[in-house]
Each structure stands twice: as C-alpha cells, then as structure tokens.
C-alpha cells in the first residue's frame, strides 16, 4: 500500500518584486517549488528562514550566491542547498536574466518566514 500526498499544481500568477519575479509551480503541505527570475545586476535580500530549507538549481544564467560563510558562482545545471536558519542571498552578476528553480522544504512555507539582514530596497526586518 502506498501513502498518498496531496499536492496542488498551480498555474499561479507571476509575482513581481524589485529584483525580478517568481511564480509558484507546485506546492504541498511540506514543499513549494518556485521559478525565480532575477534581473541583471539585481539581488535579493540577505535573509534566513526559521521553518524551511531551500534547494536552488540554476537553469539559465549565472548566480552569485551567499550561503552561510560561502560565496559561490553557480552556472546552468549547478545547485546549492541552504539549511534552515542559514543566511543566504541570490544575485545576478550577468547581463541577462538569471532563472533558478527553488525547492522549499519545511513545516511552514509562508512568505512571512523571511528575516532580512540587508536589503537594497529598504525591506530589512
């Protein structure tokens, strides 16, 4: 006998942010999958989450990533894992859009589970 998991496949709208946009592709009770687009020379806030970890896979472009004490340059088909409560940041040092797939896993996946430490758009918590 197999266990069934309820998932919701979404045709959600694209959500615009100052740095680019994201769209939720699918989510369930303990996971969410997003397609994130970061405009050239833009960056997300330096942040952490209390209730979720994140996996980032680059599908187009080059990502500059802060993951805890590490700073990485990731190219297409490269990935990083961000544990719960780890400070992290995603930025696009390139001249074309950066596209990543983000898989969030955790007990709470709301957009309000973001603690911002630095943000060029004035959104520090």
N, C-alpha and C positions, 0 to 999 in steps of 0.2 A: 504494500500500500504506500502511495506517495503522498507527501504533505503538499497541500495547495497554498500558494501565496497569492494574495490579492495585489495586483499591480494596476496602475492606471496609465494607459498610453495616452499621451496628451498631444493635442495639436494647439498648444498654448501660443499665446501671442508673444512676440519679441518684446522684451523689457529693455528700454533704453536707459543707459547710465552715462555720466560724463566721459568715461573712458571707452565706451563702446556699447555692447548689448549682450543679453543672454536669452536663451529660450530653454524651458524645461522640456526635455524629450520624453521622459518617463519617470514615474515615481511610485513608490510603495511605502509601507509603514516604516521601513528602516533604511531606505535608499532613495536617492534622487539623482537623475542623470541630466546634465545641462550641456548645451553647446554655447560656448562663450567666445565672443569676438572682441578683441582688443585692438583699437585703432593704433596706427603708427605713432610711436613716441609717447604713448599713454600708459598709465599704470593704475592698478587697483591699490587700495589702502594696504598698509602693513597691518595685518589683522590676525586674530586667532578665534577659535570656536571652542565652546565648552562641551558640546554634545556630539560633535561629528568629526570624522576624519575625511580627507579628500584625496582622490587619485586624479592626477592631471595627465592627459595624453595630448601631445601636440599633433594636430592633423594638418595644419598649414602655417608656415612662417617659422619664426624663431622666438622663443620665450626666454626672458630673463627672469629667473625665479630665485626668491629668497625663501629658504626652507630651514627654519631654525638658524643655526650658525653657518649653513652652507649657502653659497651663491652659485647658481648653475645657469648655463646656457643650454636650452633644450631645442632640438630641431625636430622636424617631422618624424613621427613614429618613436619618439623618445618620451619618457614619462618620469614622474616623481610621485611619491606617497607622502602626504602630510598628516602626521598623527594628531589626535585630539590635543588641543591646548598649545600647539606649536605655532609660533609667529611665522607668518608667511606673506609673500607678496608676488603678484604676477605683473610683468610689464612687457611691453613690446618695443624693443630697441630698433626694429626694422622700418622699412619704407612702405610695407604693405601690411594688410590686416593679419593679425595672429588669430588662429582659431584653435581652441582646445576643446576636448571633451572632459568634463569634470564629473566624477562619480563620488557622490557624498554617501557616507555610511554612518549611521548613528541612531541614537534614541530620540533626537529632536532635530528637525531639518529646516526650521523656520529661518527666514531672512533676518530676524532679530537676534539670532545667535552669532552675532559678529561683534567682537571687541576690537575697535580700531585704535592703533597706537600712533600712526602717522597717516595723513591723507591730504593730498594736494587740493582737494575740493572742499575742505573745511568740515568734514564729517567725523572728526575724532570723537570717540565715546566719552 
